[in-house]
Amino acid sequence: MKGDAIMSFSRGPKEPVQEVDTKVWACTNEECQGWMRESYSFEEEPKCPLCQSSMNQETRVLPELK
Ligand SMILES: [Zn+2]
């Protein structure tokens, strides 16, 4: 029944967020946790927004952005 389908959809558990390999820039400063998604940076080689250190590109598994 149509009504039942809508009910179970709105009540059901949330779909798990899919995790995907994501390219990020990670701060090279060991005391700093700064990093950003590559897709959020507009520079070739961004500086850490927290400490202005240089950043290394790496891949992390992160929840997918829709
Ligand atoms: Zn930093």
N, CA, C, O and the ligand as a Tripos MOL2 file, in Angstrom:
@<TRIPOS>MOLECULE
protein
  265   263    67     0     0
PROTEIN
NO_CHARGES

@<TRIPOS>ATOM
      1 N           0.8390   -1.2080    0.0000 N.3       1 MET1
      2 CA          0.0000    0.0000    0.0000 C.3       1 MET1
      3 C           0.8650    1.2470    0.0000 C.2       1 MET1
      4 O           1.9420    1.2710    0.5960 O.2       1 MET1
      5 N           0.3950    2.2590   -0.6600 N.am      2 LYS2
      6 CA          1.1690    3.4860   -0.7910 C.3       2 LYS2
      7 C           1.4350    4.1120    0.5830 C.2       2 LYS2
      8 O           2.5680    4.4750    0.8970 O.2       2 LYS2
      9 N           0.3850    4.2350    1.3960 N.am      3 GLY3
     10 CA          0.5440    4.8610    2.7070 C.3       3 GLY3
     11 C           1.5900    4.1610    3.5490 C.2       3 GLY3
     12 O           2.4100    4.8180    4.1900 O.2       3 GLY3
     13 N           1.5730    2.8480    3.5570 N.am      4 ASP4
     14 CA          2.5400    2.0900    4.3400 C.3       4 ASP4
     15 C           3.9740    2.4050    3.9060 C.2       4 ASP4
     16 O           4.8740    2.5410    4.7330 O.2       4 ASP4
     17 N           4.1560    2.5140    2.6230 N.am      5 ALA5
     18 CA          5.5060    2.7630    2.1190 C.3       5 ALA5
     19 C           6.0220    4.1050    2.6350 C.2       5 ALA5
     20 O           7.1860    4.2310    3.0150 O.2       5 ALA5
     21 N           5.1590    5.0810    2.6430 N.am      6 ILE6
     22 CA          5.5810    6.3980    3.1090 C.3       6 ILE6
     23 C           5.9000    6.3570    4.6030 C.2       6 ILE6
     24 O           6.8800    6.9470    5.0560 O.2       6 ILE6
     25 N           5.0570    5.6490    5.3590 N.am      7 MET7
     26 CA          5.3020    5.5370    6.7960 C.3       7 MET7
     27 C           6.6670    4.9160    7.0800 C.2       7 MET7
     28 O           7.4600    5.4500    7.8560 O.2       7 MET7
     29 N           6.9270    3.7740    6.4330 N.am      8 SER8
     30 CA          8.1820    3.0900    6.7410 C.3       8 SER8
     31 C           9.3740    3.9210    6.2670 C.2       8 SER8
     32 O          10.4600    3.8350    6.8400 O.2       8 SER8
     33 N           9.1730    4.7110    5.2390 N.am      9 PHE9
     34 CA         10.2770    5.5390    4.7690 C.3       9 PHE9
     35 C          10.6210    6.5990    5.8100 C.2       9 PHE9
     36 O          11.7940    6.8140    6.1170 O.2       9 PHE9
     37 N           9.6070    7.2560    6.3510 N.am     10 SER10
     38 CA          9.8730    8.3520    7.2710 C.3      10 SER10
     39 C          10.2870    7.8460    8.6550 C.2      10 SER10
     40 O          10.9300    8.5750    9.4100 O.2      10 SER10
     41 N           9.9290    6.6160    8.9910 N.am     11 ARG11
     42 CA         10.2590    6.1000   10.3160 C.3      11 ARG11
     43 C          11.5490    5.2980   10.3310 C.2      11 ARG11
     44 O          12.1920    5.1490   11.3710 O.2      11 ARG11
     45 N          11.9120    4.7920    9.1850 N.am     12 GLY12
     46 CA         13.0380    3.8570    9.1250 C.3      12 GLY12
     47 C          14.3340    4.4930    9.5720 C.2      12 GLY12
     48 O          14.4470    5.7140    9.6760 O.2      12 GLY12
     49 N          15.3080    3.6440    9.8330 N.am     13 PRO13
     50 CA         16.6120    4.2010   10.2320 C.3      13 PRO13
     51 C          17.2060    5.0020    9.0740 C.2      13 PRO13
     52 O          16.9360    4.7350    7.9030 O.2      13 PRO13
     53 N          18.0110    5.9780    9.4320 N.am     14 LYS14
     54 CA         18.6570    6.7700    8.3920 C.3      14 LYS14
     55 C          19.5880    5.9000    7.5730 C.2      14 LYS14
     56 O          20.2330    4.9930    8.1000 O.2      14 LYS14
     57 N          19.6530    6.1730    6.3150 N.am     15 GLU15
     58 CA         20.6070    5.4520    5.4830 C.3      15 GLU15
     59 C          22.0100    5.7960    5.9430 C.2      15 GLU15
     60 O          22.3280    6.9590    6.1900 O.2      15 GLU15
     61 N          22.8480    4.7730    6.0550 N.am     16 PRO16
     62 CA         24.2280    5.0820    6.4570 C.3      16 PRO16
     63 C          24.8940    5.9590    5.4060 C.2      16 PRO16
     64 O          24.6760    5.8000    4.2050 O.2      16 PRO16
     65 N          25.6990    6.8750    5.8830 N.am     17 VAL17
     66 CA         26.4140    7.7370    4.9380 C.3      17 VAL17
     67 C          27.5260    6.9270    4.3060 C.2      17 VAL17
     68 O          28.2890    6.2510    4.9960 O.2      17 VAL17
     69 N          27.6090    6.9990    3.0280 N.am     18 GLN18
     70 CA         28.6450    6.2520    2.3240 C.3      18 GLN18
     71 C          29.9870    6.9310    2.5030 C.2      18 GLN18
     72 O          30.0910    8.1570    2.4680 O.2      18 GLN18
     73 N          31.0200    6.1130    2.6960 N.am     19 GLU19
     74 CA         32.3470    6.6920    2.8510 C.3      19 GLU19
     75 C          33.1610    6.4240    1.5950 C.2      19 GLU19
     76 O          33.1670    5.3180    1.0520 O.2      19 GLU19
     77 N          33.8320    7.4490    1.1610 N.am     20 VAL20
     78 CA         34.5760    7.3400   -0.0960 C.3      20 VAL20
     79 C          35.9910    7.8830    0.0810 C.2      20 VAL20
     80 O          36.2450    8.7350    0.9330 O.2      20 VAL20
     81 N          36.8940    7.3770   -0.7330 N.am     21 ASP21
     82 CA         38.2450    7.9370   -0.7630 C.3      21 ASP21
     83 C          38.1570    9.3800   -1.2330 C.2      21 ASP21
     84 O          37.5890    9.6700   -2.2860 O.2      21 ASP21
     85 N          38.7180   10.2660   -0.4510 N.am     22 THR22
     86 CA         38.6130   11.6830   -0.7510 C.3      22 THR22
     87 C          39.9980   12.3020   -0.7080 C.2      22 THR22
     88 O          40.7570   12.0730    0.2340 O.2      22 THR22
     89 N          40.3210   13.0720   -1.7060 N.am     23 LYS23
     90 CA         41.6070   13.7650   -1.6920 C.3      23 LYS23
     91 C          41.5250   14.9600   -0.7640 C.2      23 LYS23
     92 O          40.6140   15.7820   -0.8590 O.2      23 LYS23
     93 N          42.4930   15.0400    0.1340 N.am     24 VAL24
     94 CA         42.5040   16.1590    1.0690 C.3      24 VAL24
     95 C          43.9050   16.7500    1.1310 C.2      24 VAL24
     96 O          44.8870   16.1230    0.7330 O.2      24 VAL24
     97 N          43.9650   17.9590    1.6340 N.am     25 TRP25
     98 CA         45.2310   18.5890    1.9930 C.3      25 TRP25
     99 C          45.3650   18.4790    3.5010 C.2      25 TRP25
    100 O          44.4700   18.8820    4.2440 O.2      25 TRP25
    101 N          46.4980   17.9250    3.9530 N.am     26 ALA26
    102 CA         46.7270   17.7780    5.3840 C.3      26 ALA26
    103 C          47.9050   18.6400    5.7900 C.2      26 ALA26
    104 O          48.9150   18.7100    5.0890 O.2      26 ALA26
    105 N          47.7640   19.2900    6.9230 N.am     27 CYS27
    106 CA         48.8210   20.1660    7.4200 C.3      27 CYS27
    107 C          50.0780   19.3590    7.7400 C.2      27 CYS27
    108 O          49.9930   18.2550    8.2780 O.2      27 CYS27
    109 N          51.2320   19.9070    7.4100 N.am     28 THR28
    110 CA         52.4830   19.1920    7.6780 C.3      28 THR28
    111 C          52.9870   19.4250    9.0930 C.2      28 THR28
    112 O          53.9290   18.7670    9.5340 O.2      28 THR28
    113 N          52.3790   20.3380    9.7930 N.am     29 ASN29
    114 CA         52.7550   20.6200   11.1720 C.3      29 ASN29
    115 C          52.1990   19.5190   12.0820 C.2      29 ASN29
    116 O          50.9850   19.3430   12.1770 O.2      29 ASN29
    117 N          53.0870   18.7860   12.7450 N.am     30 GLU30
    118 CA         52.6420   17.6400   13.5380 C.3      30 GLU30
    119 C          51.7480   18.0460   14.6940 C.2      30 GLU30
    120 O          50.9580   17.2360   15.1780 O.2      30 GLU30
    121 N          51.8570   19.2560   15.1330 N.am     31 GLU31
    122 CA         51.0430   19.6870   16.2670 C.3      31 GLU31
    123 C          49.7060   20.2660   15.8380 C.2      31 GLU31
    124 O          48.9150   20.7280   16.6610 O.2      31 GLU31
    125 N          49.4740   20.2330   14.5550 N.am     32 CYS32
    126 CA         48.2630   20.8480   14.0260 C.3      32 CYS32
    127 C          47.3790   19.7890   13.3790 C.2      32 CYS32
    128 O          47.8660   18.8990   12.6810 O.2      32 CYS32
    129 N          46.1090   19.8920   13.6130 N.am     33 GLN33
    130 CA         45.1610   18.9300   13.0420 C.3      33 GLN33
    131 C          44.5180   19.4550   11.7620 C.2      33 GLN33
    132 O          43.5480   18.8840   11.2640 O.2      33 GLN33
    133 N          45.0550   20.5220   11.2490 N.am     34 GLY34
    134 CA         44.3980   21.1620   10.1090 C.3      34 GLY34
    135 C          44.3990   20.3220    8.8370 C.2      34 GLY34
    136 O          45.4050   19.7040    8.4890 O.2      34 GLY34
    137 N          43.2960   20.3090    8.1700 N.am     35 TRP35
    138 CA         43.2010   19.6710    6.8510 C.3      35 TRP35
    139 C          41.9710   20.2030    6.1560 C.2      35 TRP35
    140 O          41.0780   20.7640    6.7910 O.2      35 TRP35
    141 N          41.9280   20.0280    4.8590 N.am     36 MET36
    142 CA         40.7350   20.4400    4.1250 C.3      36 MET36
    143 C          40.5440   19.5540    2.9090 C.2      36 MET36
    144 O          41.4940   18.9820    2.3740 O.2      36 MET36
    145 N          39.3230   19.4570    2.4960 N.am     37 ARG37
    146 CA         39.0550   18.7020    1.2750 C.3      37 ARG37
    147 C          39.6410   19.4350    0.0860 C.2      37 ARG37
    148 O          39.5750   20.6600   -0.0160 O.2      37 ARG37
    149 N          40.2170   18.6490   -0.8080 N.am     38 GLU38
    150 CA         40.8220   19.2660   -1.9820 C.3      38 GLU38
    151 C          39.7820   20.0870   -2.7490 C.2      38 GLU38
    152 O          40.0830   21.1470   -3.2970 O.2      38 GLU38
    153 N          38.5580   19.5710   -2.7710 N.am     39 SER39
    154 CA         37.5280   20.2570   -3.5540 C.3      39 SER39
    155 C          37.1340   21.5920   -2.9250 C.2      39 SER39
    156 O          36.4440   22.3960   -3.5530 O.2      39 SER39
    157 N          37.5720   21.8300   -1.6830 N.am     40 TYR40
    158 CA         37.2500   23.0940   -1.0290 C.3      40 TYR40
    159 C          38.3740   24.1020   -1.1600 C.2      40 TYR40
    160 O          38.2350   25.2580   -0.7600 O.2      40 TYR40
    161 N          39.4860   23.6600   -1.7220 N.am     41 SER41
    162 CA         40.6030   24.5800   -1.8400 C.3      41 SER41
    163 C          40.6950   25.0620   -3.2760 C.2      41 SER41
    164 O          40.4450   24.3130   -4.2200 O.2      41 SER41
    165 N          41.0500   26.3020   -3.4160 N.am     42 PHE42
    166 CA         41.0870   26.8830   -4.7530 C.3      42 PHE42
    167 C          42.5030   27.1850   -5.2010 C.2      42 PHE42
    168 O          42.7160   27.7120   -6.2930 O.2      42 PHE42
    169 N          43.4660   26.8520   -4.3630 N.am     43 GLU43
    170 CA         44.8490   27.1320   -4.7010 C.3      43 GLU43
    171 C          45.5820   25.8570   -5.0810 C.2      43 GLU43
    172 O          45.1960   24.7660   -4.6600 O.2      43 GLU43
    173 N          46.6220   25.9860   -5.8650 N.am     44 GLU44
    174 CA         47.4340   24.8280   -6.2390 C.3      44 GLU44
    175 C          47.9820   24.1560   -4.9850 C.2      44 GLU44
    176 O          47.8440   22.9470   -4.7960 O.2      44 GLU44
    177 N          48.6070   24.9650   -4.1360 N.am     45 GLU45
    178 CA         49.1720   24.4320   -2.9040 C.3      45 GLU45
    179 C          48.7420   25.3210   -1.7540 C.2      45 GLU45
    180 O          49.4210   26.2930   -1.4220 O.2      45 GLU45
    181 N          47.6240   24.9900   -1.1530 N.am     46 PRO46
    182 CA         47.0910   25.8560   -0.1080 C.3      46 PRO46
    183 C          47.9390   25.8300    1.1580 C.2      46 PRO46
    184 O          48.6900   24.8860    1.4050 O.2      46 PRO46
    185 N          47.8030   26.8670    1.9370 N.am     47 LYS47
    186 CA         48.4300   26.9220    3.2570 C.3      47 LYS47
    187 C          47.3880   26.5280    4.2920 C.2      47 LYS47
    188 O          46.1910   26.7480    4.1080 O.2      47 LYS47
    189 N          47.8660   25.9400    5.3850 N.am     48 CYS48
    190 CA         46.9520   25.5330    6.4350 C.3      48 CYS48
    191 C          46.1860   26.7490    6.9630 C.2      48 CYS48
    192 O          46.7920   27.7670    7.2980 O.2      48 CYS48
    193 N          44.8640   26.6450    7.0370 N.am     49 PRO49
    194 CA         44.0770   27.7820    7.5290 C.3      49 PRO49
    195 C          44.2980   28.0430    9.0180 C.2      49 PRO49
    196 O          43.9890   29.1260    9.5170 O.2      49 PRO49
    197 N          44.8330   27.0480    9.7230 N.am     50 LEU50
    198 CA         45.0110   27.1990   11.1680 C.3      50 LEU50
    199 C          46.3770   27.7510   11.5280 C.2      50 LEU50
    200 O          46.4900   28.6160   12.3970 O.2      50 LEU50
    201 N          47.4230   27.2550   10.8630 N.am     51 CYS51
    202 CA         48.7750   27.6590   11.2790 C.3      51 CYS51
    203 C          49.6270   28.1590   10.1180 C.2      51 CYS51
    204 O          50.7900   28.5130   10.3090 O.2      51 CYS51
    205 N          49.0580   28.1890    8.9220 N.am     52 GLN52
    206 CA         49.7550   28.7140    7.7390 C.3      52 GLN52
    207 C          50.9280   27.8590    7.3120 C.2      52 GLN52
    208 O          51.7520   28.3160    6.5200 O.2      52 GLN52
    209 N          51.0380   26.6270    7.8080 N.am     53 SER53
    210 CA         52.0850   25.7280    7.3180 C.3      53 SER53
    211 C          51.7210   25.2510    5.9220 C.2      53 SER53
    212 O          50.5890   25.4130    5.4660 O.2      53 SER53
    213 N          52.7070   24.6570    5.2530 N.am     54 SER54
    214 CA         52.3870   24.0720    3.9550 C.3      54 SER54
    215 C          51.6000   22.7880    4.1730 C.2      54 SER54
    216 O          51.5910   22.2340    5.2720 O.2      54 SER54
    217 N          50.9430   22.3220    3.1230 N.am     55 MET55
    218 CA         50.0740   21.1630    3.2640 C.3      55 MET55
    219 C          50.4400   20.0830    2.2610 C.2      55 MET55
    220 O          50.8740   20.3630    1.1430 O.2      55 MET55
    221 N          50.2540   18.8440    2.6880 N.am     56 ASN56
    222 CA         50.5140   17.7000    1.8250 C.3      56 ASN56
    223 C          49.2120   17.0960    1.3450 C.2      56 ASN56
    224 O          48.2280   17.0220    2.0800 O.2      56 ASN56
    225 N          49.2280   16.6690    0.0990 N.am     57 GLN57
    226 CA         48.0320   16.0300   -0.4140 C.3      57 GLN57
    227 C          48.0180   14.5690    0.0270 C.2      57 GLN57
    228 O          49.0410   13.8890   -0.0440 O.2      57 GLN57
    229 N          46.8860   14.0950    0.4710 N.am     58 GLU58
    230 CA         46.7400   12.6920    0.8140 C.3      58 GLU58
    231 C          45.2930   12.2690    0.6070 C.2      58 GLU58
    232 O          44.4190   13.0920    0.3330 O.2      58 GLU58
    233 N          45.0620   10.9760    0.7420 N.am     59 THR59
    234 CA         43.7150   10.4620    0.5410 C.3      59 THR59
    235 C          43.1720    9.9460    1.8630 C.2      59 THR59
    236 O          43.8380    9.1760    2.5550 O.2      59 THR59
    237 N          41.9930   10.3600    2.2050 N.am     60 ARG60
    238 CA         41.3380    9.8660    3.4130 C.3      60 ARG60
    239 C          39.9670    9.3270    3.0520 C.2      60 ARG60
    240 O          39.3640    9.7250    2.0550 O.2      60 ARG60
    241 N          39.4840    8.4050    3.8920 N.am     61 VAL61
    242 CA         38.1350    7.8970    3.7010 C.3      61 VAL61
    243 C          37.1950    8.7660    4.5140 C.2      61 VAL61
    244 O          37.2470    8.7870    5.7440 O.2      61 VAL61
    245 N          36.3450    9.4740    3.8140 N.am     62 LEU62
    246 CA         35.4440   10.4390    4.4630 C.3      62 LEU62
    247 C          34.0240   10.2100    3.9980 C.2      62 LEU62
    248 O          33.7930    9.6670    2.9170 O.2      62 LEU62
    249 N          33.0670   10.6290    4.8220 N.am     63 PRO63
    250 CA         31.6680   10.5420    4.3740 C.3      63 PRO63
    251 C          31.4740   11.3170    3.0770 C.2      63 PRO63
    252 O          31.9850   12.4220    2.8960 O.2      63 PRO63
    253 N          30.7260   10.6970    2.1980 N.am     64 GLU64
    254 CA         30.5230   11.3250    0.9010 C.3      64 GLU64
    255 C          29.7070   12.5960    1.0420 C.2      64 GLU64
    256 O          28.7490   12.6500    1.8120 O.2      64 GLU64
    257 N          30.0940   13.6150    0.2930 N.am     65 LEU65
    258 CA         29.3170   14.8540    0.2650 C.3      65 LEU65
    259 C          28.3310   14.7830   -0.8840 C.2      65 LEU65
    260 O          28.6870   14.4350   -2.0100 O.2      65 LEU65
    261 N          27.1030   15.1150   -0.5870 N.am     66 LYS66
    262 CA         26.1080   15.0890   -1.6490 C.3      66 LYS66
    263 C          25.9420   16.4930   -2.2290 C.2      66 LYS66
    264 O          25.1440   16.6930   -3.1440 O.2      66 LYS66
    265 ZN         48.2180   23.5990   10.3870 Zn       67 ZN67
@<TRIPOS>BOND
     1     1     2 1
     2     2     3 1
     3     3     4 2
     4     3     5 am
     5     5     6 1
     6     6     7 1
     7     7     8 2
     8     7     9 am
     9     9    10 1
    10    10    11 1
    11    11    12 2
    12    11    13 am
    13    13    14 1
    14    14    15 1
    15    15    16 2
    16    15    17 am
    17    17    18 1
    18    18    19 1
    19    19    20 2
    20    19    21 am
    21    21    22 1
    22    22    23 1
    23    23    24 2
    24    23    25 am
    25    25    26 1
    26    26    27 1
    27    27    28 2
    28    27    29 am
    29    29    30 1
    30    30    31 1
    31    31    32 2
    32    31    33 am
    33    33    34 1
    34    34    35 1
    35    35    36 2
    36    35    37 am
    37    37    38 1
    38    38    39 1
    39    39    40 2
    40    39    41 am
    41    41    42 1
    42    42    43 1
    43    43    44 2
    44    43    45 am
    45    45    46 1
    46    46    47 1
    47    47    48 2
    48    47    49 am
    49    49    50 1
    50    50    51 1
    51    51    52 2
    52    51    53 am
    53    53    54 1
    54    54    55 1
    55    55    56 2
    56    55    57 am
    57    57    58 1
    58    58    59 1
    59    59    60 2
    60    59    61 am
    61    61    62 1
    62    62    63 1
    63    63    64 2
    64    63    65 am
    65    65    66 1
    66    66    67 1
    67    67    68 2
    68    67    69 am
    69    69    70 1
    70    70    71 1
    71    71    72 2
    72    71    73 am
    73    73    74 1
    74    74    75 1
    75    75    76 2
    76    75    77 am
    77    77    78 1
    78    78    79 1
    79    79    80 2
    80    79    81 am
    81    81    82 1
    82    82    83 1
    83    83    84 2
    84    83    85 am
    85    85    86 1
    86    86    87 1
    87    87    88 2
    88    87    89 am
    89    89    90 1
    90    90    91 1
    91    91    92 2
    92    91    93 am
    93    93    94 1
    94    94    95 1
    95    95    96 2
    96    95    97 am
    97    97    98 1
    98    98    99 1
    99    99   100 2
   100    99   101 am
   101   101   102 1
   102   102   103 1
   103   103   104 2
   104   103   105 am
   105   105   106 1
   106   106   107 1
   107   107   108 2
   108   107   109 am
   109   109   110 1
   110   110   111 1
   111   111   112 2
   112   111   113 am
   113   113   114 1
   114   114   115 1
   115   115   116 2
   116   115   117 am
   117   117   118 1
   118   118   119 1
   119   119   120 2
   120   119   121 am
   121   121   122 1
   122   122   123 1
   123   123   124 2
   124   123   125 am
   125   125   126 1
   126   126   127 1
   127   127   128 2
   128   127   129 am
   129   129   130 1
   130   130   131 1
   131   131   132 2
   132   131   133 am
   133   133   134 1
   134   134   135 1
   135   135   136 2
   136   135   137 am
   137   137   138 1
   138   138   139 1
   139   139   140 2
   140   139   141 am
   141   141   142 1
   142   142   143 1
   143   143   144 2
   144   143   145 am
   145   145   146 1
   146   146   147 1
   147   147   148 2
   148   147   149 am
   149   149   150 1
   150   150   151 1
   151   151   152 2
   152   151   153 am
   153   153   154 1
   154   154   155 1
   155   155   156 2
   156   155   157 am
   157   157   158 1
   158   158   159 1
   159   159   160 2
   160   159   161 am
   161   161   162 1
   162   162   163 1
   163   163   164 2
   164   163   165 am
   165   165   166 1
   166   166   167 1
   167   167   168 2
   168   167   169 am
   169   169   170 1
   170   170   171 1
   171   171   172 2
   172   171   173 am
   173   173   174 1
   174   174   175 1
   175   175   176 2
   176   175   177 am
   177   177   178 1
   178   178   179 1
   179   179   180 2
   180   179   181 am
   181   181   182 1
   182   182   183 1
   183   183   184 2
   184   183   185 am
   185   185   186 1
   186   186   187 1
   187   187   188 2
   188   187   189 am
   189   189   190 1
   190   190   191 1
   191   191   192 2
   192   191   193 am
   193   193   194 1
   194   194   195 1
   195   195   196 2
   196   195   197 am
   197   197   198 1
   198   198   199 1
   199   199   200 2
   200   199   201 am
   201   201   202 1
   202   202   203 1
   203   203   204 2
   204   203   205 am
   205   205   206 1
   206   206   207 1
   207   207   208 2
   208   207   209 am
   209   209   210 1
   210   210   211 1
   211   211   212 2
   212   211   213 am
   213   213   214 1
   214   214   215 1
   215   215   216 2
   216   215   217 am
   217   217   218 1
   218   218   219 1
   219   219   220 2
   220   219   221 am
   221   221   222 1
   222   222   223 1
   223   223   224 2
   224   223   225 am
   225   225   226 1
   226   226   227 1
   227   227   228 2
   228   227   229 am
   229   229   230 1
   230   230   231 1
   231   231   232 2
   232   231   233 am
   233   233   234 1
   234   234   235 1
   235   235   236 2
   236   235   237 am
   237   237   238 1
   238   238   239 1
   239   239   240 2
   240   239   241 am
   241   241   242 1
   242   242   243 1
   243   243   244 2
   244   243   245 am
   245   245   246 1
   246   246   247 1
   247   247   248 2
   248   247   249 am
   249   249   250 1
   250   250   251 1
   251   251   252 2
   252   251   253 am
   253   253   254 1
   254   254   255 1
   255   255   256 2
   256   255   257 am
   257   257   258 1
   258   258   259 1
   259   259   260 2
   260   259   261 am
   261   261   262 1
   262   262   263 1
   263   263   264 2
@<TRIPOS>SUBSTRUCTURE
     1 MET1         2 RESIDUE 1 A MET
     2 LYS2         6 RESIDUE 1 A LYS
     3 GLY3        10 RESIDUE 1 A GLY
     4 ASP4        14 RESIDUE 1 A ASP
     5 ALA5        18 RESIDUE 1 A ALA
     6 ILE6        22 RESIDUE 1 A ILE
     7 MET7        26 RESIDUE 1 A MET
     8 SER8        30 RESIDUE 1 A SER
     9 PHE9        34 RESIDUE 1 A PHE
    10 SER10       38 RESIDUE 1 A SER
    11 ARG11       42 RESIDUE 1 A ARG
    12 GLY12       46 RESIDUE 1 A GLY
    13 PRO13       50 RESIDUE 1 A PRO
    14 LYS14       54 RESIDUE 1 A LYS
    15 GLU15       58 RESIDUE 1 A GLU
    16 PRO16       62 RESIDUE 1 A PRO
    17 VAL17       66 RESIDUE 1 A VAL
    18 GLN18       70 RESIDUE 1 A GLN
    19 GLU19       74 RESIDUE 1 A GLU
    20 VAL20       78 RESIDUE 1 A VAL
    21 ASP21       82 RESIDUE 1 A ASP
    22 THR22       86 RESIDUE 1 A THR
    23 LYS23       90 RESIDUE 1 A LYS
    24 VAL24       94 RESIDUE 1 A VAL
    25 TRP25       98 RESIDUE 1 A TRP
    26 ALA26      102 RESIDUE 1 A ALA
    27 CYS27      106 RESIDUE 1 A CYS
    28 THR28      110 RESIDUE 1 A THR
    29 ASN29      114 RESIDUE 1 A ASN
    30 GLU30      118 RESIDUE 1 A GLU
    31 GLU31      122 RESIDUE 1 A GLU
    32 CYS32      126 RESIDUE 1 A CYS
    33 GLN33      130 RESIDUE 1 A GLN
    34 GLY34      134 RESIDUE 1 A GLY
    35 TRP35      138 RESIDUE 1 A TRP
    36 MET36      142 RESIDUE 1 A MET
    37 ARG37      146 RESIDUE 1 A ARG
    38 GLU38      150 RESIDUE 1 A GLU
    39 SER39      154 RESIDUE 1 A SER
    40 TYR40      158 RESIDUE 1 A TYR
    41 SER41      162 RESIDUE 1 A SER
    42 PHE42      166 RESIDUE 1 A PHE
    43 GLU43      170 RESIDUE 1 A GLU
    44 GLU44      174 RESIDUE 1 A GLU
    45 GLU45      178 RESIDUE 1 A GLU
    46 PRO46      182 RESIDUE 1 A PRO
    47 LYS47      186 RESIDUE 1 A LYS
    48 CYS48      190 RESIDUE 1 A CYS
    49 PRO49      194 RESIDUE 1 A PRO
    50 LEU50      198 RESIDUE 1 A LEU
    51 CYS51      202 RESIDUE 1 A CYS
    52 GLN52      206 RESIDUE 1 A GLN
    53 SER53      210 RESIDUE 1 A SER
    54 SER54      214 RESIDUE 1 A SER
    55 MET55      218 RESIDUE 1 A MET
    56 ASN56      222 RESIDUE 1 A ASN
    57 GLN57      226 RESIDUE 1 A GLN
    58 GLU58      230 RESIDUE 1 A GLU
    59 THR59      234 RESIDUE 1 A THR
    60 ARG60      238 RESIDUE 1 A ARG
    61 VAL61      242 RESIDUE 1 A VAL
    62 LEU62      246 RESIDUE 1 A LEU
    63 PRO63      250 RESIDUE 1 A PRO
    64 GLU64      254 RESIDUE 1 A GLU
    65 LEU65      258 RESIDUE 1 A LEU
    66 LYS66      262 RESIDUE 1 A LYS
    67 ZN67       265 GROUP 0 **** ****
